[in-house]
Amino acid sequence: MKTKTPQPYTVMSAKEIMAIKTPVLVKETKTTIKLVTPFGNYYEIERSRANTPEKLLGWIAHLSEKTWVTPEHIRQLILILGKIKGMSIEMKS
């Protein structure tokens, strides 16, 4: 049986890294915010239940306890709800 030779790590430039597309994990409709789950469905939040900073923080705390929610879910949720409220949110890297 022939074994595979390990491949060396590839070094990517900053430009190549920036070109990587982040999957859309949070979508908005007129009445809901939908988080894409790894199970092929959506976890929906009615917009009216996340329309204040206090409610948003409550949802972030709640969602952070879900084993399938990633930091990217949270980041996209914050950006979408900020856009809905007309806020310009600066994300630090």
N, CA, C and O atoms as a CHARMM CRD file, in Angstrom:
* protein
*
  372
    1    1 MET  N      0.84600  -1.18100   0.00000 PROA 1      0.00000
    2    1 MET  CA     0.00000   0.00000   0.00000 PROA 1      0.00000
    3    1 MET  C      0.89000   1.24100   0.00000 PROA 1      0.00000
    4    1 MET  O      1.79500   1.37400   0.82300 PROA 1      0.00000
    5    2 LYS  N      0.62400   2.10800  -0.90100 PROA 2      0.00000
    6    2 LYS  CA     1.41000   3.33100  -1.02800 PROA 2      0.00000
    7    2 LYS  C      0.85600   4.38900  -0.07400 PROA 2      0.00000
    8    2 LYS  O     -0.35100   4.62900  -0.03600 PROA 2      0.00000
    9    3 THR  N      1.73400   5.01200   0.68500 PROA 3      0.00000
   10    3 THR  CA     1.30500   6.07500   1.59600 PROA 3      0.00000
   11    3 THR  C      1.45900   7.41900   0.91000 PROA 3      0.00000
   12    3 THR  O      2.33000   7.61000   0.06200 PROA 3      0.00000
   13    4 LYS  N      0.59700   8.34300   1.29400 PROA 4      0.00000
   14    4 LYS  CA     0.65300   9.69000   0.72800 PROA 4      0.00000
   15    4 LYS  C      1.76900  10.47900   1.39500 PROA 4      0.00000
   16    4 LYS  O      1.97000  10.41900   2.60800 PROA 4      0.00000
   17    5 THR  N      2.48200  11.21400   0.56600 PROA 5      0.00000
   18    5 THR  CA     3.51200  12.09900   1.08200 PROA 5      0.00000
   19    5 THR  C      2.83400  13.34500   1.63200 PROA 5      0.00000
   20    5 THR  O      2.03100  13.96600   0.93600 PROA 5      0.00000
   21    6 PRO  N      3.14700  13.72200   2.87700 PROA 6      0.00000
   22    6 PRO  CA     2.51900  14.93700   3.43200 PROA 6      0.00000
   23    6 PRO  C      2.84400  16.15600   2.57400 PROA 6      0.00000
   24    6 PRO  O      3.97700  16.33600   2.12600 PROA 6      0.00000
   25    7 GLN  N      1.84300  16.97400   2.35700 PROA 7      0.00000
   26    7 GLN  CA     2.02700  18.18800   1.58000 PROA 7      0.00000
   27    7 GLN  C      2.51300  19.30800   2.49600 PROA 7      0.00000
   28    7 GLN  O      2.05100  19.43600   3.63000 PROA 7      0.00000
   29    8 PRO  N      3.44600  20.11400   2.00000 PROA 8      0.00000
   30    8 PRO  CA     3.90400  21.23500   2.83000 PROA 8      0.00000
   31    8 PRO  C      2.79800  22.28100   2.94400 PROA 8      0.00000
   32    8 PRO  O      1.90400  22.35500   2.10100 PROA 8      0.00000
   33    9 TYR  N      2.87400  23.06400   3.97100 PROA 9      0.00000
   34    9 TYR  CA     1.91400  24.14700   4.14500 PROA 9      0.00000
   35    9 TYR  C      2.10700  25.17800   3.04400 PROA 9      0.00000
   36    9 TYR  O      3.22600  25.44700   2.61000 PROA 9      0.00000
   37   10 THR  N      1.00600  25.74200   2.60900 PROA 10     0.00000
   38   10 THR  CA     1.06000  26.79400   1.60600 PROA 10     0.00000
   39   10 THR  C      0.97400  28.13000   2.31300 PROA 10     0.00000
   40   10 THR  O      0.11200  28.34400   3.16500 PROA 10     0.00000
   41   11 VAL  N      1.86200  29.01200   1.95700 PROA 11     0.00000
   42   11 VAL  CA     1.84000  30.35100   2.51800 PROA 11     0.00000
   43   11 VAL  C      1.02200  31.22700   1.57200 PROA 11     0.00000
   44   11 VAL  O      1.29400  31.29000   0.37300 PROA 11     0.00000
   45   12 MET  N      0.02400  31.89600   2.12600 PROA 12     0.00000
   46   12 MET  CA    -0.83500  32.75100   1.32100 PROA 12     0.00000
   47   12 MET  C     -0.48300  34.21000   1.57400 PROA 12     0.00000
   48   12 MET  O     -0.12200  34.60600   2.68200 PROA 12     0.00000
   49   13 SER  N     -0.60200  34.99100   0.51200 PROA 13     0.00000
   50   13 SER  CA    -0.37600  36.43000   0.66200 PROA 13     0.00000
   51   13 SER  C     -1.59700  37.06300   1.32500 PROA 13     0.00000
   52   13 SER  O     -2.66100  36.44900   1.39600 PROA 13     0.00000
   53   14 ALA  N     -1.43700  38.28200   1.80600 PROA 14     0.00000
   54   14 ALA  CA    -2.56200  39.00500   2.40600 PROA 14     0.00000
   55   14 ALA  C     -3.67800  39.18000   1.38200 PROA 14     0.00000
   56   14 ALA  O     -4.85800  39.08700   1.72200 PROA 14     0.00000
   57   15 LYS  N     -3.30900  39.43200   0.13600 PROA 15     0.00000
   58   15 LYS  CA    -4.30700  39.60800  -0.92700 PROA 15     0.00000
   59   15 LYS  C     -5.10600  38.32000  -1.13300 PROA 15     0.00000
   60   15 LYS  O     -6.32300  38.37300  -1.31400 PROA 15     0.00000
   61   16 GLU  N     -4.44300  37.17500  -1.10800 PROA 16     0.00000
   62   16 GLU  CA    -5.13200  35.89400  -1.26400 PROA 16     0.00000
   63   16 GLU  C     -6.06000  35.62100  -0.08400 PROA 16     0.00000
   64   16 GLU  O     -7.16800  35.11600  -0.26100 PROA 16     0.00000
   65   17 ILE  N     -5.60700  35.95400   1.10200 PROA 17     0.00000
   66   17 ILE  CA    -6.43400  35.74800   2.29000 PROA 17     0.00000
   67   17 ILE  C     -7.67700  36.62700   2.23000 PROA 17     0.00000
   68   17 ILE  O     -8.77700  36.17100   2.54200 PROA 17     0.00000
   69   18 MET  N     -7.50500  37.88800   1.82700 PROA 18     0.00000
   70   18 MET  CA    -8.63200  38.81600   1.74600 PROA 18     0.00000
   71   18 MET  C     -9.63900  38.39200   0.68100 PROA 18     0.00000
   72   18 MET  O    -10.81200  38.75500   0.76400 PROA 18     0.00000
   73   19 ALA  N     -9.19500  37.62600  -0.32200 PROA 19     0.00000
   74   19 ALA  CA   -10.07800  37.19500  -1.40400 PROA 19     0.00000
   75   19 ALA  C    -10.95400  36.00800  -1.00700 PROA 19     0.00000
   76   19 ALA  O    -11.88200  35.66000  -1.73700 PROA 19     0.00000
   77   20 ILE  N    -10.67500  35.38500   0.13700 PROA 20     0.00000
   78   20 ILE  CA   -11.48400  34.24900   0.58500 PROA 20     0.00000
   79   20 ILE  C    -12.87100  34.75900   0.95900 PROA 20     0.00000
   80   20 ILE  O    -13.00600  35.69900   1.74200 PROA 20     0.00000
   81   21 LYS  N    -13.87400  34.14600   0.40500 PROA 21     0.00000
   82   21 LYS  CA   -15.25900  34.55900   0.64900 PROA 21     0.00000
   83   21 LYS  C    -15.75900  33.93600   1.94900 PROA 21     0.00000
   84   21 LYS  O    -15.63000  32.73100   2.16700 PROA 21     0.00000
   85   22 THR  N    -16.32300  34.76800   2.79500 PROA 22     0.00000
   86   22 THR  CA   -16.94300  34.29900   4.02500 PROA 22     0.00000
   87   22 THR  C    -18.37400  33.88900   3.70200 PROA 22     0.00000
   88   22 THR  O    -19.10100  34.65900   3.07400 PROA 22     0.00000
   89   23 PRO  N    -18.79300  32.70600   4.11000 PROA 23     0.00000
   90   23 PRO  CA   -20.16600  32.30500   3.80000 PROA 23     0.00000
   91   23 PRO  C    -21.18400  33.17700   4.53900 PROA 23     0.00000
   92   23 PRO  O    -20.93600  33.64300   5.65100 PROA 23     0.00000
   93   24 VAL  N    -22.31700  33.38300   3.90300 PROA 24     0.00000
   94   24 VAL  CA   -23.39100  34.14900   4.53700 PROA 24     0.00000
   95   24 VAL  C    -24.07900  33.22900   5.53400 PROA 24     0.00000
   96   24 VAL  O    -24.67300  32.22000   5.15300 PROA 24     0.00000
   97   25 LEU  N    -23.99800  33.57800   6.80400 PROA 25     0.00000
   98   25 LEU  CA   -24.58800  32.76800   7.86800 PROA 25     0.00000
   99   25 LEU  C    -25.81900  33.40800   8.47700 PROA 25     0.00000
  100   25 LEU  O    -26.58100  32.74500   9.18200 PROA 25     0.00000
  101   26 VAL  N    -26.02400  34.70500   8.20900 PROA 26     0.00000
  102   26 VAL  CA   -27.17800  35.42200   8.74900 PROA 26     0.00000
  103   26 VAL  C    -27.83400  36.17700   7.60300 PROA 26     0.00000
  104   26 VAL  O    -27.17600  36.92100   6.87600 PROA 26     0.00000
  105   27 LYS  N    -29.13300  35.97700   7.45200 PROA 27     0.00000
  106   27 LYS  CA   -29.88800  36.62500   6.37800 PROA 27     0.00000
  107   27 LYS  C    -31.03300  37.40700   6.99200 PROA 27     0.00000
  108   27 LYS  O    -31.49800  37.09200   8.08700 PROA 27     0.00000
  109   28 GLU  N    -31.48400  38.43100   6.27700 PROA 28     0.00000
  110   28 GLU  CA   -32.60900  39.22100   6.77500 PROA 28     0.00000
  111   28 GLU  C    -33.77200  39.16100   5.80300 PROA 28     0.00000
  112   28 GLU  O    -33.58700  39.09800   4.58700 PROA 28     0.00000
  113   29 THR  N    -34.96900  39.18300   6.36000 PROA 29     0.00000
  114   29 THR  CA   -36.19000  39.33300   5.57800 PROA 29     0.00000
  115   29 THR  C    -36.89800  40.56700   6.12900 PROA 29     0.00000
  116   29 THR  O    -36.37100  41.24700   7.00900 PROA 29     0.00000
  117   30 LYS  N    -38.07600  40.85200   5.62100 PROA 30     0.00000
  118   30 LYS  CA   -38.81400  42.01900   6.12500 PROA 30     0.00000
  119   30 LYS  C    -39.18600  41.88400   7.58900 PROA 30     0.00000
  120   30 LYS  O    -39.28600  42.88500   8.29800 PROA 30     0.00000
  121   31 THR  N    -39.39200  40.65100   8.05200 PROA 31     0.00000
  122   31 THR  CA   -39.87100  40.46700   9.42700 PROA 31     0.00000
  123   31 THR  C    -38.94500  39.65900  10.32300 PROA 31     0.00000
  124   31 THR  O    -39.12500  39.64400  11.54100 PROA 31     0.00000
  125   32 THR  N    -37.95700  38.98900   9.74200 PROA 32     0.00000
  126   32 THR  CA   -37.10700  38.12200  10.56400 PROA 32     0.00000
  127   32 THR  C    -35.63000  38.25200  10.20200 PROA 32     0.00000
  128   32 THR  O    -35.25400  38.75900   9.14500 PROA 32     0.00000
  129   33 ILE  N    -34.82400  37.77100  11.12800 PROA 33     0.00000
  130   33 ILE  CA   -33.39900  37.55400  10.90800 PROA 33     0.00000
  131   33 ILE  C    -33.23000  36.03500  10.97000 PROA 33     0.00000
  132   33 ILE  O    -33.70600  35.39600  11.90900 PROA 33     0.00000
  133   34 LYS  N    -32.55800  35.46200   9.98200 PROA 34     0.00000
  134   34 LYS  CA   -32.39400  34.00800   9.91700 PROA 34     0.00000
  135   34 LYS  C    -30.92300  33.64900  10.03500 PROA 34     0.00000
  136   34 LYS  O    -30.09200  34.14400   9.27300 PROA 34     0.00000
  137   35 LEU  N    -30.60600  32.79000  10.98600 PROA 35     0.00000
  138   35 LEU  CA   -29.25900  32.26100  11.12000 PROA 35     0.00000
  139   35 LEU  C    -29.23600  30.88200  10.46900 PROA 35     0.00000
  140   35 LEU  O    -30.07300  30.03300  10.77500 PROA 35     0.00000
  141   36 VAL  N    -28.29200  30.66500   9.58800 PROA 36     0.00000
  142   36 VAL  CA   -28.15100  29.37900   8.91900 PROA 36     0.00000
  143   36 VAL  C    -27.53600  28.39600   9.91400 PROA 36     0.00000
  144   36 VAL  O    -26.51300  28.68600  10.53500 PROA 36     0.00000
  145   37 THR  N    -28.16400  27.24300  10.05700 PROA 37     0.00000
  146   37 THR  CA   -27.63800  26.22200  10.96700 PROA 37     0.00000
  147   37 THR  C    -26.86800  25.17500  10.16900 PROA 37     0.00000
  148   37 THR  O    -27.05500  25.05700   8.95800 PROA 37     0.00000
  149   38 PRO  N    -26.01300  24.42400  10.83200 PROA 38     0.00000
  150   38 PRO  CA   -25.28700  23.36000  10.12300 PROA 38     0.00000
  151   38 PRO  C    -26.19900  22.18100   9.77600 PROA 38     0.00000
  152   38 PRO  O    -25.76200  21.22800   9.13100 PROA 38     0.00000
  153   39 PHE  N    -27.44900  22.24100  10.19800 PROA 39     0.00000
  154   39 PHE  CA   -28.39500  21.15500   9.96400 PROA 39     0.00000
  155   39 PHE  C    -29.22700  21.37800   8.70700 PROA 39     0.00000
  156   39 PHE  O    -30.11800  20.58900   8.39500 PROA 39     0.00000
  157   40 GLY  N    -28.92800  22.46600   7.98400 PROA 40     0.00000
  158   40 GLY  CA   -29.62600  22.73400   6.73700 PROA 40     0.00000
  159   40 GLY  C    -30.92600  23.50100   6.89100 PROA 40     0.00000
  160   40 GLY  O    -31.73600  23.52900   5.96400 PROA 40     0.00000
  161   41 ASN  N    -31.14000  24.11800   8.03200 PROA 41     0.00000
  162   41 ASN  CA   -32.34700  24.92400   8.21900 PROA 41     0.00000
  163   41 ASN  C    -31.96400  26.27400   8.82500 PROA 41     0.00000
  164   41 ASN  O    -30.78600  26.62700   8.88900 PROA 41     0.00000
  165   42 TYR  N    -32.96100  27.01100   9.26200 PROA 42     0.00000
  166   42 TYR  CA   -32.72800  28.34400   9.81900 PROA 42     0.00000
  167   42 TYR  C    -33.22400  28.43000  11.25400 PROA 42     0.00000
  168   42 TYR  O    -34.19100  27.77500  11.64000 PROA 42     0.00000
  169   43 TYR  N    -32.53600  29.25300  12.02800 PROA 43     0.00000
  170   43 TYR  CA   -32.99400  29.64800  13.35300 PROA 43     0.00000
  171   43 TYR  C    -33.46700  31.08500  13.17300 PROA 43     0.00000
  172   43 TYR  O    -32.66600  31.97400  12.88500 PROA 43     0.00000
  173   44 GLU  N    -34.76000  31.31200  13.34200 PROA 44     0.00000
  174   44 GLU  CA   -35.33400  32.62200  13.03200 PROA 44     0.00000
  175   44 GLU  C    -35.59400  33.44800  14.28500 PROA 44     0.00000
  176   44 GLU  O    -36.02000  32.93800  15.32100 PROA 44     0.00000
  177   45 ILE  N    -35.31900  34.74700  14.14800 PROA 45     0.00000
  178   45 ILE  CA   -35.59700  35.72200  15.20400 PROA 45     0.00000
  179   45 ILE  C    -36.46700  36.80900  14.58300 PROA 45     0.00000
  180   45 ILE  O    -36.09700  37.39900  13.56800 PROA 45     0.00000
  181   46 GLU  N    -37.60600  37.07100  15.18400 PROA 46     0.00000
  182   46 GLU  CA   -38.43500  38.17200  14.69800 PROA 46     0.00000
  183   46 GLU  C    -37.69600  39.47800  14.95100 PROA 46     0.00000
  184   46 GLU  O    -37.14100  39.68900  16.02900 PROA 46     0.00000
  185   47 ARG  N    -37.69300  40.35300  13.94600 PROA 47     0.00000
  186   47 ARG  CA   -36.98600  41.63500  14.08800 PROA 47     0.00000
  187   47 ARG  C    -37.43300  42.40700  15.32200 PROA 47     0.00000
  188   47 ARG  O    -36.61600  43.03700  15.99400 PROA 47     0.00000
  189   48 SER  N    -38.71100  42.36000  15.61700 PROA 48     0.00000
  190   48 SER  CA   -39.24400  43.11400  16.75400 PROA 48     0.00000
  191   48 SER  C    -38.69100  42.60700  18.08800 PROA 48     0.00000
  192   48 SER  O    -38.76800  43.30900  19.09600 PROA 48     0.00000
  193   49 ARG  N    -38.13500  41.39800  18.10000 PROA 49     0.00000
  194   49 ARG  CA   -37.56900  40.84300  19.32600 PROA 49     0.00000
  195   49 ARG  C    -36.08500  41.17700  19.48600 PROA 49     0.00000
  196   49 ARG  O    -35.45100  40.77000  20.45800 PROA 49     0.00000
  197   50 ALA  N    -35.53200  41.93400  18.50700 PROA 50     0.00000
  198   50 ALA  CA   -34.12200  42.32300  18.58400 PROA 50     0.00000
  199   50 ALA  C    -33.94000  43.74900  18.09800 PROA 50     0.00000
  200   50 ALA  O    -32.95700  44.07000  17.43100 PROA 50     0.00000
  201   51 ASN  N    -34.90500  44.60700  18.44100 PROA 51     0.00000
  202   51 ASN  CA   -34.89000  45.96700  17.88400 PROA 51     0.00000
  203   51 ASN  C    -34.32800  47.04200  18.81900 PROA 51     0.00000
  204   51 ASN  O    -34.44800  48.23200  18.52800 PROA 51     0.00000
  205   52 THR  N    -33.73100  46.64600  19.91300 PROA 52     0.00000
  206   52 THR  CA   -33.05800  47.60100  20.80500 PROA 52     0.00000
  207   52 THR  C    -31.68600  47.02700  21.16800 PROA 52     0.00000
  208   52 THR  O    -31.47800  45.81900  21.05600 PROA 52     0.00000
  209   53 PRO  N    -30.75500  47.87300  21.59900 PROA 53     0.00000
  210   53 PRO  CA   -29.44600  47.34600  22.00800 PROA 53     0.00000
  211   53 PRO  C    -29.56100  46.30300  23.12600 PROA 53     0.00000
  212   53 PRO  O    -28.81700  45.32300  23.14400 PROA 53     0.00000
  213   54 GLU  N    -30.49300  46.51900  24.05300 PROA 54     0.00000
  214   54 GLU  CA   -30.66400  45.57100  25.16300 PROA 54     0.00000
  215   54 GLU  C    -31.15000  44.21100  24.65600 PROA 54     0.00000
  216   54 GLU  O    -30.66400  43.16600  25.09000 PROA 54     0.00000
  217   55 LYS  N    -32.11400  44.23800  23.73300 PROA 55     0.00000
  218   55 LYS  CA   -32.62800  42.98400  23.17000 PROA 55     0.00000
  219   55 LYS  C    -31.54600  42.27900  22.35700 PROA 55     0.00000
  220   55 LYS  O    -31.41900  41.05600  22.41400 PROA 55     0.00000
  221   56 LEU  N    -30.76600  43.05500  21.59800 PROA 56     0.00000
  222   56 LEU  CA   -29.68800  42.46100  20.80900 PROA 56     0.00000
  223   56 LEU  C    -28.68100  41.76300  21.71500 PROA 56     0.00000
  224   56 LEU  O    -28.25700  40.64300  21.42800 PROA 56     0.00000
  225   57 LEU  N    -28.29800  42.42100  22.80700 PROA 57     0.00000
  226   57 LEU  CA   -27.36000  41.79100  23.74200 PROA 57     0.00000
  227   57 LEU  C    -27.94600  40.51400  24.34100 PROA 57     0.00000
  228   57 LEU  O    -27.23400  39.53000  24.54100 PROA 57     0.00000
  229   58 GLY  N    -29.24400  40.53600  24.62300 PROA 58     0.00000
  230   58 GLY  CA   -29.90100  39.32800  25.12300 PROA 58     0.00000
  231   58 GLY  C    -29.81900  38.18900  24.11600 PROA 58     0.00000
  232   58 GLY  O    -29.55700  37.04500  24.48900 PROA 58     0.00000
  233   59 TRP  N    -30.04300  38.49800  22.83900 PROA 59     0.00000
  234   59 TRP  CA   -29.94900  37.47800  21.78900 PROA 59     0.00000
  235   59 TRP  C    -28.52000  36.98000  21.62700 PROA 59     0.00000
  236   59 TRP  O    -28.29800  35.78600  21.43100 PROA 59     0.00000
  237   60 ILE  N    -27.54900  37.88700  21.70700 PROA 60     0.00000
  238   60 ILE  CA   -26.15500  37.45800  21.58700 PROA 60     0.00000
  239   60 ILE  C    -25.80800  36.50100  22.72700 PROA 60     0.00000
  240   60 ILE  O    -25.16600  35.47400  22.50500 PROA 60     0.00000
  241   61 ALA  N    -26.22800  36.83600  23.93400 PROA 61     0.00000
  242   61 ALA  CA   -25.97600  35.95400  25.08300 PROA 61     0.00000
  243   61 ALA  C    -26.66000  34.60200  24.88100 PROA 61     0.00000
  244   61 ALA  O    -26.05900  33.55500  25.12500 PROA 61     0.00000
  245   62 HSD  N    -27.90700  34.62800  24.43700 PROA 62     0.00000
  246   62 HSD  CA   -28.66000  33.39800  24.20700 PROA 62     0.00000
  247   62 HSD  C    -28.01100  32.55000  23.11500 PROA 62     0.00000
  248   62 HSD  O    -27.80200  31.35100  23.29600 PROA 62     0.00000
  249   63 LEU  N    -27.69500  33.17200  21.98800 PROA 63     0.00000
  250   63 LEU  CA   -27.14100  32.42000  20.85900 PROA 63     0.00000
  251   63 LEU  C    -25.74000  31.88900  21.15500 PROA 63     0.00000
  252   63 LEU  O    -25.35500  30.83600  20.64800 PROA 63     0.00000
  253   64 SER  N    -24.97800  32.61400  21.97100 PROA 64     0.00000
  254   64 SER  CA   -23.61800  32.16000  22.27000 PROA 64     0.00000
  255   64 SER  C    -23.61000  30.84900  23.05800 PROA 64     0.00000
  256   64 SER  O    -22.57600  30.18900  23.15000 PROA 64     0.00000
  257   65 GLU  N    -24.75200  30.47200  23.62200 PROA 65     0.00000
  258   65 GLU  CA   -24.85400  29.20100  24.33700 PROA 65     0.00000
  259   65 GLU  C    -25.15700  28.03200  23.40500 PROA 65     0.00000
  260   65 GLU  O    -25.05600  26.87500  23.81100 PROA 65     0.00000
  261   66 LYS  N    -25.52800  28.32600  22.16100 PROA 66     0.00000
  262   66 LYS  CA   -25.81800  27.27600  21.18400 PROA 66     0.00000
  263   66 LYS  C    -24.49900  26.69300  20.68300 PROA 66     0.00000
  264   66 LYS  O    -23.57800  27.43600  20.34400 PROA 66     0.00000
  265   67 THR  N    -24.41100  25.37800  20.63700 PROA 67     0.00000
  266   67 THR  CA   -23.15600  24.74500  20.22800 PROA 67     0.00000
  267   67 THR  C    -22.84900  24.94600  18.75100 PROA 67     0.00000
  268   67 THR  O    -21.69000  24.84700  18.35000 PROA 67     0.00000
  269   68 TRP  N    -23.85300  25.22200  17.93900 PROA 68     0.00000
  270   68 TRP  CA   -23.63600  25.36700  16.49800 PROA 68     0.00000
  271   68 TRP  C    -23.35200  26.81000  16.07600 PROA 68     0.00000
  272   68 TRP  O    -22.94400  27.04600  14.93800 PROA 68     0.00000
  273   69 VAL  N    -23.56000  27.77600  16.97200 PROA 69     0.00000
  274   69 VAL  CA   -23.33600  29.18400  16.63600 PROA 69     0.00000
  275   69 VAL  C    -21.83500  29.48300  16.71400 PROA 69     0.00000
  276   69 VAL  O    -21.16300  29.13700  17.68500 PROA 69     0.00000
  277   70 THR  N    -21.33700  30.13000  15.66900 PROA 70     0.00000
  278   70 THR  CA   -19.91600  30.46500  15.59400 PROA 70     0.00000
  279   70 THR  C    -19.71700  31.97200  15.82100 PROA 70     0.00000
  280   70 THR  O    -20.68000  32.73600  15.76500 PROA 70     0.00000
  281   71 PRO  N    -18.49300  32.39200  16.07200 PROA 71     0.00000
  282   71 PRO  CA   -18.23400  33.83600  16.15800 PROA 71     0.00000
  283   71 PRO  C    -18.66000  34.57300  14.88100 PROA 71     0.00000
  284   71 PRO  O    -19.07200  35.73100  14.94500 PROA 71     0.00000
  285   72 GLU  N    -18.56400  33.91300  13.73400 PROA 72     0.00000
  286   72 GLU  CA   -18.97500  34.54900  12.48100 PROA 72     0.00000
  287   72 GLU  C    -20.48400  34.77300  12.44500 PROA 72     0.00000
  288   72 GLU  O    -20.93400  35.78400  11.90400 PROA 72     0.00000
  289   73 HSD  N    -21.28300  33.85700  13.00900 PROA 73     0.00000
  290   73 HSD  CA   -22.72800  34.08600  13.14700 PROA 73     0.00000
  291   73 HSD  C    -22.97500  35.36900  13.93300 PROA 73     0.00000
  292   73 HSD  O    -23.75000  36.22900  13.51500 PROA 73     0.00000
  293   74 ILE  N    -22.30300  35.48500  15.08200 PROA 74     0.00000
  294   74 ILE  CA   -22.50500  36.64200  15.95400 PROA 74     0.00000
  295   74 ILE  C    -22.08200  37.92600  15.24500 PROA 74     0.00000
  296   74 ILE  O    -22.78600  38.93300  15.31100 PROA 74     0.00000
  297   75 ARG  N    -20.93800  37.89300  14.56900 PROA 75     0.00000
  298   75 ARG  CA   -20.44600  39.06600  13.85300 PROA 75     0.00000
  299   75 ARG  C    -21.44800  39.51800  12.79900 PROA 75     0.00000
  300   75 ARG  O    -21.77000  40.70400  12.71800 PROA 75     0.00000
  301   76 GLN  N    -21.94800  38.57400  11.98300 PROA 76     0.00000
  302   76 GLN  CA   -22.90400  38.91900  10.94300 PROA 76     0.00000
  303   76 GLN  C    -24.23000  39.40300  11.52700 PROA 76     0.00000
  304   76 GLN  O    -24.85600  40.30400  10.97000 PROA 76     0.00000
  305   77 LEU  N    -24.66200  38.81700  12.63900 PROA 77     0.00000
  306   77 LEU  CA   -25.89400  39.25800  13.29700 PROA 77     0.00000
  307   77 LEU  C    -25.76500  40.70900  13.74900 PROA 77     0.00000
  308   77 LEU  O    -26.67000  41.51200  13.52300 PROA 77     0.00000
  309   78 ILE  N    -24.65600  41.04700  14.37900 PROA 78     0.00000
  310   78 ILE  CA   -24.43100  42.42000  14.84600 PROA 78     0.00000
  311   78 ILE  C    -24.43200  43.39000  13.66500 PROA 78     0.00000
  312   78 ILE  O    -25.05700  44.44800  13.73000 PROA 78     0.00000
  313   79 LEU  N    -23.73200  43.03100  12.58500 PROA 79     0.00000
  314   79 LEU  CA   -23.67300  43.91200  11.41900 PROA 79     0.00000
  315   79 LEU  C    -25.04400  44.11900  10.77800 PROA 79     0.00000
  316   79 LEU  O    -25.39200  45.24000  10.40900 PROA 79     0.00000
  317   80 ILE  N    -25.81500  43.05500  10.64500 PROA 80     0.00000
  318   80 ILE  CA   -27.14400  43.18500  10.03400 PROA 80     0.00000
  319   80 ILE  C    -28.06800  44.01100  10.90600 PROA 80     0.00000
  320   80 ILE  O    -28.75900  44.89700  10.40300 PROA 80     0.00000
  321   81 LEU  N    -28.09600  43.74100  12.20000 PROA 81     0.00000
  322   81 LEU  CA   -28.98800  44.51100  13.07200 PROA 81     0.00000
  323   81 LEU  C    -28.53000  45.96000  13.18100 PROA 81     0.00000
  324   81 LEU  O    -29.35900  46.86100  13.30800 PROA 81     0.00000
  325   82 GLY  N    -27.23100  46.19400  13.13300 PROA 82     0.00000
  326   82 GLY  CA   -26.73300  47.57300  13.10800 PROA 82     0.00000
  327   82 GLY  C    -27.18000  48.29300  11.85100 PROA 82     0.00000
  328   82 GLY  O    -27.58200  49.45600  11.90700 PROA 82     0.00000
  329   83 LYS  N    -27.11300  47.61100  10.71900 PROA 83     0.00000
  330   83 LYS  CA   -27.54900  48.20600   9.44900 PROA 83     0.00000
  331   83 LYS  C    -29.04500  48.51900   9.48500 PROA 83     0.00000
  332   83 LYS  O    -29.47300  49.57500   9.02000 PROA 83     0.00000
  333   84 ILE  N    -29.82800  47.60800  10.03400 PROA 84     0.00000
  334   84 ILE  CA   -31.26700  47.82200  10.14500 PROA 84     0.00000
  335   84 ILE  C    -31.57100  49.06800  10.97800 PROA 84     0.00000
  336   84 ILE  O    -32.49100  49.82200  10.66400 PROA 84     0.00000
  337   85 LYS  N    -30.79100  49.27700  12.03900 PROA 85     0.00000
  338   85 LYS  CA   -31.00600  50.41800  12.93000 PROA 85     0.00000
  339   85 LYS  C    -30.29800  51.66700  12.43400 PROA 85     0.00000
  340   85 LYS  O    -30.36500  52.70800  13.08600 PROA 85     0.00000
  341   86 GLY  N    -29.61200  51.58700  11.27800 PROA 86     0.00000
  342   86 GLY  CA   -28.93300  52.75000  10.73000 PROA 86     0.00000
  343   86 GLY  C    -27.63100  53.09100  11.41700 PROA 86     0.00000
  344   86 GLY  O    -27.17400  54.23100  11.33900 PROA 86     0.00000
  345   87 MET  N    -27.02100  52.12400  12.09100 PROA 87     0.00000
  346   87 MET  CA   -25.76000  52.34600  12.78500 PROA 87     0.00000
  347   87 MET  C    -24.60300  51.93400  11.89600 PROA 87     0.00000
  348   87 MET  O    -24.70600  50.98400  11.12000 PROA 87     0.00000
  349   88 SER  N    -23.51800  52.64700  12.01400 PROA 88     0.00000
  350   88 SER  CA   -22.28300  52.27900  11.33000 PROA 88     0.00000
  351   88 SER  C    -21.41100  51.58600  12.35800 PROA 88     0.00000
  352   88 SER  O    -20.89500  52.22700  13.27300 PROA 88     0.00000
  353   89 ILE  N    -21.24400  50.28400  12.21500 PROA 89     0.00000
  354   89 ILE  CA   -20.48200  49.51400  13.19700 PROA 89     0.00000
  355   89 ILE  C    -19.10900  49.21500  12.62200 PROA 89     0.00000
  356   89 ILE  O    -18.98100  48.60700  11.55900 PROA 89     0.00000
  357   90 GLU  N    -18.08900  49.65200  13.34100 PROA 90     0.00000
  358   90 GLU  CA   -16.72100  49.42000  12.91900 PROA 90     0.00000
  359   90 GLU  C    -16.22200  48.14300  13.57700 PROA 90     0.00000
  360   90 GLU  O    -16.15700  48.05900  14.80300 PROA 90     0.00000
  361   91 MET  N    -15.87300  47.15800  12.77600 PROA 91     0.00000
  362   91 MET  CA   -15.38100  45.89200  13.30300 PROA 91     0.00000
  363   91 MET  C    -13.85200  45.95300  13.39200 PROA 91     0.00000
  364   91 MET  O    -13.17200  46.28600  12.42200 PROA 91     0.00000
  365   92 LYS  N    -13.34200  45.63200  14.54600 PROA 92     0.00000
  366   92 LYS  CA   -11.88900  45.59900  14.75300 PROA 92     0.00000
  367   92 LYS  C    -11.38200  44.20400  14.40600 PROA 92     0.00000
  368   92 LYS  O    -12.04900  43.20200  14.66400 PROA 92     0.00000
  369   93 SER  N    -10.19100  44.16000  13.81500 PROA 93     0.00000
  370   93 SER  CA    -9.63000  42.83700  13.50700 PROA 93     0.00000
  371   93 SER  C     -8.49500  42.50500  14.42800 PROA 93     0.00000
  372   93 SER  O     -7.90300  41.43100  14.31700 PROA 93     0.00000
